Amino acid sequence: MTTPDTASPLSAFLRYNTWATVQLLQFCDTLPRAQLGARAAGAYGSIRETFVHIVGAEAAYLGILGGPAD
């Protein structure tokens, strides 16, 4: 079994990426709905649309890297 001290760089990256995404989602959970749907010039879209994009892209990457989840 791989321990955190001997984990591959990819595993470490994926753990950190998951942690960071959860932190952002927890923070955004405190925002008013109007703010989640607001758009800013030069941004991808609203916060909500950005997270839909991020989660969809990460799901695609996981499918490429490890196949479908069981």
TIDRENGU-437360 format. One record per atom (N, C-alpha, C, CB): x, y, z; residue in three letters; atom name; residue number from 0. Coordinates in nm, 2 decimals, decimal comma. Glycine has a CB too. Layout:
BEGIN
X_Y_Z_ALA_CA_NUM $
...
***
This chain:
BEGIN
0,09_-0,12_0,00_MET_N_0 $
0,00_0,00_0,00_MET_CA_0 $
0,09_0,12_0,00_MET_C_0 $
-0,10_0,00_0,12_MET_CB_0 $
0,05_0,22_-0,07_THR_N_1 $
0,13_0,35_-0,08_THR_CA_1 $
0,09_0,44_0,03_THR_C_1 $
0,10_0,42_-0,22_THR_CB_1 $
0,19_0,49_0,10_THR_N_2 $
0,16_0,59_0,21_THR_CA_2 $
0,18_0,73_0,15_THR_C_2 $
0,26_0,56_0,33_THR_CB_2 $
0,13_0,83_0,22_PRO_N_3 $
0,15_0,97_0,17_PRO_CA_3 $
0,29_1,00_0,14_PRO_C_3 $
0,08_1,06_0,26_PRO_CB_3 $
0,38_0,95_0,22_ASP_N_4 $
0,53_0,98_0,21_ASP_CA_4 $
0,58_0,93_0,08_ASP_C_4 $
0,61_0,93_0,33_ASP_CB_4 $
0,53_0,82_0,03_THR_N_5 $
0,58_0,75_-0,09_THR_CA_5 $
0,49_0,76_-0,21_THR_C_5 $
0,61_0,61_-0,06_THR_CB_5 $
0,38_0,84_-0,20_ALA_N_6 $
0,28_0,85_-0,31_ALA_CA_6 $
0,35_0,91_-0,43_ALA_C_6 $
0,16_0,94_-0,26_ALA_CB_6 $
0,30_0,88_-0,54_SER_N_7 $
0,35_0,94_-0,67_SER_CA_7 $
0,32_1,09_-0,68_SER_C_7 $
0,29_0,86_-0,79_SER_CB_7 $
0,39_1,16_-0,75_PRO_N_8 $
0,36_1,30_-0,77_PRO_CA_8 $
0,22_1,33_-0,83_PRO_C_8 $
0,46_1,37_-0,87_PRO_CB_8 $
0,17_1,24_-0,91_LEU_N_9 $
0,04_1,25_-0,97_LEU_CA_9 $
-0,07_1,23_-0,85_LEU_C_9 $
0,01_1,15_-1,08_LEU_CB_9 $
-0,05_1,13_-0,77_SER_N_10 $
-0,14_1,11_-0,66_SER_CA_10 $
-0,14_1,24_-0,56_SER_C_10 $
-0,10_0,99_-0,58_SER_CB_10 $
-0,02_1,29_-0,54_ALA_N_11 $
-0,01_1,41_-0,45_ALA_CA_11 $
-0,08_1,53_-0,52_ALA_C_11 $
0,14_1,45_-0,43_ALA_CB_11 $
-0,07_1,54_-0,65_PHE_N_12 $
-0,14_1,65_-0,72_PHE_CA_12 $
-0,29_1,63_-0,71_PHE_C_12 $
-0,09_1,66_-0,86_PHE_CB_12 $
-0,33_1,51_-0,73_LEU_N_13 $
-0,48_1,49_-0,73_LEU_CA_13 $
-0,54_1,51_-0,59_LEU_C_13 $
-0,51_1,35_-0,78_LEU_CB_13 $
-0,47_1,47_-0,49_ARG_N_14 $
-0,51_1,50_-0,35_ARG_CA_14 $
-0,52_1,65_-0,33_ARG_C_14 $
-0,42_1,43_-0,25_ARG_CB_14 $
-0,42_1,72_-0,36_TYR_N_15 $
-0,42_1,86_-0,34_TYR_CA_15 $
-0,53_1,93_-0,42_TYR_C_15 $
-0,28_1,92_-0,38_TYR_CB_15 $
-0,54_1,89_-0,55_ASN_N_16 $
-0,65_1,95_-0,63_ASN_CA_16 $
-0,78_1,93_-0,57_ASN_C_16 $
-0,64_1,89_-0,77_ASN_CB_16 $
-0,81_1,81_-0,52_THR_N_17 $
-0,94_1,78_-0,46_THR_CA_17 $
-0,96_1,87_-0,34_THR_C_17 $
-0,95_1,63_-0,42_THR_CB_17 $
-0,85_1,88_-0,25_TRP_N_18 $
-0,86_1,96_-0,13_TRP_CA_18 $
-0,89_2,11_-0,17_TRP_C_18 $
-0,73_1,96_-0,05_TRP_CB_18 $
-0,82_2,16_-0,27_ALA_N_19 $
-0,85_2,30_-0,31_ALA_CA_19 $
-0,99_2,32_-0,37_ALA_C_19 $
-0,74_2,34_-0,42_ALA_CB_19 $
-1,04_2,23_-0,45_THR_N_20 $
-1,17_2,24_-0,50_THR_CA_20 $
-1,27_2,23_-0,39_THR_C_20 $
-1,20_2,12_-0,60_THR_CB_20 $
-1,26_2,15_-0,29_VAL_N_21 $
-1,35_2,14_-0,18_VAL_CA_21 $
-1,34_2,27_-0,10_VAL_C_21 $
-1,31_2,02_-0,08_VAL_CB_21 $
-1,23_2,33_-0,08_GLN_N_22 $
-1,22_2,46_-0,01_GLN_CA_22 $
-1,29_2,57_-0,08_GLN_C_22 $
-1,07_2,50_0,01_GLN_CB_22 $
-1,28_2,57_-0,21_LEU_N_23 $
-1,35_2,67_-0,29_LEU_CA_23 $
-1,50_2,65_-0,28_LEU_C_23 $
-1,31_2,67_-0,44_LEU_CB_23 $
-1,55_2,53_-0,29_LEU_N_24 $
-1,69_2,50_-0,29_LEU_CA_24 $
-1,75_2,53_-0,15_LEU_C_24 $
-1,71_2,35_-0,32_LEU_CB_24 $
-1,67_2,50_-0,04_GLN_N_25 $
-1,72_2,54_0,09_GLN_CA_25 $
-1,73_2,69_0,11_GLN_C_25 $
-1,62_2,48_0,20_GLN_CB_25 $
-1,63_2,76_0,05_PHE_N_26 $
-1,64_2,91_0,06_PHE_CA_26 $
-1,76_2,96_-0,02_PHE_C_26 $
-1,51_2,97_0,01_PHE_CB_26 $
-1,78_2,91_-0,14_CYS_N_27 $
-1,88_2,96_-0,23_CYS_CA_27 $
-2,02_2,92_-0,17_CYS_C_27 $
-1,87_2,90_-0,37_CYS_CB_27 $
-2,03_2,82_-0,09_ASP_N_28 $
-2,15_2,78_-0,03_ASP_CA_28 $
-2,20_2,89_0,07_ASP_C_28 $
-2,14_2,65_0,05_ASP_CB_28 $
-2,12_2,98_0,11_THR_N_29 $
-2,16_3,09_0,20_THR_CA_29 $
-2,20_3,21_0,12_THR_C_29 $
-2,04_3,13_0,29_THR_CB_29 $
-2,19_3,21_-0,01_LEU_N_30 $
-2,22_3,33_-0,09_LEU_CA_30 $
-2,37_3,33_-0,12_LEU_C_30 $
-2,14_3,33_-0,22_LEU_CB_30 $
-2,43_3,45_-0,14_PRO_N_31 $
-2,57_3,46_-0,18_PRO_CA_31 $
-2,59_3,41_-0,32_PRO_C_31 $
-2,62_3,61_-0,17_PRO_CB_31 $
-2,70_3,35_-0,35_ARG_N_32 $
-2,73_3,30_-0,48_ARG_CA_32 $
-2,70_3,40_-0,59_ARG_C_32 $
-2,87_3,25_-0,49_ARG_CB_32 $
-2,74_3,52_-0,57_ALA_N_33 $
-2,72_3,62_-0,67_ALA_CA_33 $
-2,57_3,64_-0,71_ALA_C_33 $
-2,78_3,76_-0,63_ALA_CB_33 $
-2,49_3,63_-0,61_GLN_N_34 $
-2,35_3,64_-0,63_GLN_CA_34 $
-2,29_3,52_-0,71_GLN_C_34 $
-2,27_3,66_-0,50_GLN_CB_34 $
-2,35_3,40_-0,68_LEU_N_35 $
-2,30_3,28_-0,75_LEU_CA_35 $
-2,34_3,29_-0,90_LEU_C_35 $
-2,36_3,16_-0,69_LEU_CB_35 $
-2,44_3,36_-0,93_GLY_N_36 $
-2,49_3,37_-1,07_GLY_CA_36 $
-2,44_3,50_-1,14_GLY_C_36 $
-2,64_3,37_-1,08_GLY_CB_36 $
-2,37_3,59_-1,07_ALA_N_37 $
-2,32_3,71_-1,13_ALA_CA_37 $
-2,21_3,68_-1,23_ALA_C_37 $
-2,28_3,81_-1,02_ALA_CB_37 $
-2,20_3,77_-1,33_ARG_N_38 $
-2,09_3,76_-1,43_ARG_CA_38 $
-2,00_3,88_-1,41_ARG_C_38 $
-2,15_3,75_-1,57_ARG_CB_38 $
-1,87_3,86_-1,45_ALA_N_39 $
-1,77_3,97_-1,45_ALA_CA_39 $
-1,71_3,97_-1,58_ALA_C_39 $
-1,67_3,95_-1,33_ALA_CB_39 $
-1,68_4,09_-1,63_ALA_N_40 $
-1,61_4,11_-1,76_ALA_CA_40 $
-1,47_4,04_-1,75_ALA_C_40 $
-1,59_4,26_-1,79_ALA_CB_40 $
-1,44_3,96_-1,86_GLY_N_41 $
-1,32_3,90_-1,87_GLY_CA_41 $
-1,31_3,76_-1,80_GLY_C_41 $
-1,21_3,98_-1,81_GLY_CB_41 $
-1,41_3,72_-1,73_ALA_N_42 $
-1,42_3,59_-1,66_ALA_CA_42 $
-1,48_3,49_-1,74_ALA_C_42 $
-1,49_3,61_-1,52_ALA_CB_42 $
-1,47_3,36_-1,71_TYR_N_43 $
-1,52_3,25_-1,78_TYR_CA_43 $
-1,68_3,26_-1,79_TYR_C_43 $
-1,49_3,12_-1,72_TYR_CB_43 $
-1,73_3,30_-1,68_GLY_N_44 $
-1,88_3,31_-1,66_GLY_CA_44 $
-1,91_3,34_-1,52_GLY_C_44 $
-1,96_3,18_-1,72_GLY_CB_44 $
-2,02_3,29_-1,47_SER_N_45 $
-2,05_3,31_-1,33_SER_CA_45 $
-1,97_3,21_-1,25_SER_C_45 $
-2,21_3,29_-1,31_SER_CB_45 $
-1,97_3,23_-1,12_ILE_N_46 $
-1,91_3,13_-1,03_ILE_CA_46 $
-1,97_2,99_-1,05_ILE_C_46 $
-1,92_3,17_-0,88_ILE_CB_46 $
-2,10_2,99_-1,06_ARG_N_47 $
-2,17_2,86_-1,08_ARG_CA_47 $
-2,12_2,79_-1,21_ARG_C_47 $
-2,32_2,88_-1,08_ARG_CB_47 $
-2,12_2,87_-1,32_GLU_N_48 $
-2,08_2,81_-1,45_GLU_CA_48 $
-1,93_2,77_-1,45_GLU_C_48 $
-2,10_2,92_-1,56_GLU_CB_48 $
-1,85_2,84_-1,38_THR_N_49 $
-1,71_2,81_-1,37_THR_CA_49 $
-1,69_2,67_-1,30_THR_C_49 $
-1,63_2,92_-1,30_THR_CB_49 $
-1,77_2,65_-1,19_PHE_N_50 $
-1,75_2,53_-1,12_PHE_CA_50 $
-1,81_2,41_-1,20_PHE_C_50 $
-1,83_2,53_-0,99_PHE_CB_50 $
-1,92_2,43_-1,27_VAL_N_51 $
-1,97_2,33_-1,36_VAL_CA_51 $
-1,86_2,29_-1,46_VAL_C_51 $
-2,10_2,37_-1,43_VAL_CB_51 $
-1,79_2,39_-1,52_HIS_N_52 $
-1,68_2,36_-1,61_HIS_CA_52 $
-1,57_2,29_-1,55_HIS_C_52 $
-1,63_2,49_-1,67_HIS_CB_52 $
-1,53_2,33_-1,43_ILE_N_53 $
-1,41_2,26_-1,36_ILE_CA_53 $
-1,45_2,12_-1,33_ILE_C_53 $
-1,38_2,34_-1,23_ILE_CB_53 $
-1,56_2,10_-1,27_VAL_N_54 $
-1,60_1,96_-1,23_VAL_CA_54 $
-1,61_1,87_-1,35_VAL_C_54 $
-1,73_1,96_-1,15_VAL_CB_54 $
-1,67_1,92_-1,46_GLY_N_55 $
-1,68_1,84_-1,58_GLY_CA_55 $
-1,55_1,81_-1,64_GLY_C_55 $
-1,77_1,92_-1,68_GLY_CB_55 $
-1,46_1,91_-1,64_ALA_N_56 $
-1,32_1,88_-1,69_ALA_CA_56 $
-1,25_1,78_-1,61_ALA_C_56 $
-1,24_2,01_-1,70_ALA_CB_56 $
-1,26_1,79_-1,48_GLU_N_57 $
-1,19_1,70_-1,39_GLU_CA_57 $
-1,25_1,56_-1,40_GLU_C_57 $
-1,20_1,74_-1,24_GLU_CB_57 $
-1,38_1,55_-1,42_ALA_N_58 $
-1,43_1,41_-1,45_ALA_CA_58 $
-1,38_1,35_-1,58_ALA_C_58 $
-1,59_1,42_-1,45_ALA_CB_58 $
-1,36_1,44_-1,68_ALA_N_59 $
-1,31_1,39_-1,81_ALA_CA_59 $
-1,16_1,34_-1,79_ALA_C_59 $
-1,32_1,50_-1,91_ALA_CB_59 $
-1,08_1,42_-1,71_TYR_N_60 $
-0,94_1,39_-1,69_TYR_CA_60 $
-0,93_1,25_-1,61_TYR_C_60 $
-0,87_1,50_-1,61_TYR_CB_60 $
-1,02_1,24_-1,51_LEU_N_61 $
-1,02_1,11_-1,44_LEU_CA_61 $
-1,05_0,99_-1,53_LEU_C_61 $
-1,12_1,12_-1,32_LEU_CB_61 $
-1,15_1,01_-1,62_GLY_N_62 $
-1,18_0,91_-1,71_GLY_CA_62 $
-1,06_0,87_-1,80_GLY_C_62 $
-1,30_0,95_-1,80_GLY_CB_62 $
-0,99_0,97_-1,84_ILE_N_63 $
-0,87_0,95_-1,92_ILE_CA_63 $
-0,76_0,88_-1,84_ILE_C_63 $
-0,82_1,08_-1,98_ILE_CB_63 $
-0,73_0,93_-1,72_LEU_N_64 $
-0,62_0,88_-1,64_LEU_CA_64 $
-0,65_0,74_-1,58_LEU_C_64 $
-0,59_0,97_-1,53_LEU_CB_64 $
-0,77_0,72_-1,54_GLY_N_65 $
-0,80_0,59_-1,46_GLY_CA_65 $
-0,91_0,51_-1,50_GLY_C_65 $
-0,81_0,63_-1,32_GLY_CB_65 $
-0,98_0,55_-1,61_GLY_N_66 $
-1,10_0,48_-1,65_GLY_CA_66 $
-1,22_0,52_-1,56_GLY_C_66 $
-1,08_0,33_-1,64_GLY_CB_66 $
-1,33_0,46_-1,59_PRO_N_67 $
-1,45_0,50_-1,52_PRO_CA_67 $
-1,45_0,45_-1,38_PRO_C_67 $
-1,58_0,44_-1,59_PRO_CB_67 $
-1,51_0,53_-1,29_ALA_N_68 $
-1,52_0,49_-1,15_ALA_CA_68 $
-1,62_0,38_-1,13_ALA_C_68 $
-1,56_0,62_-1,06_ALA_CB_68 $
-1,58_0,29_-1,03_ASP_N_69 $
-1,67_0,18_-1,00_ASP_CA_69 $
-1,77_0,21_-0,89_ASP_C_69 $
-1,59_0,05_-0,96_ASP_CB_69 $
***
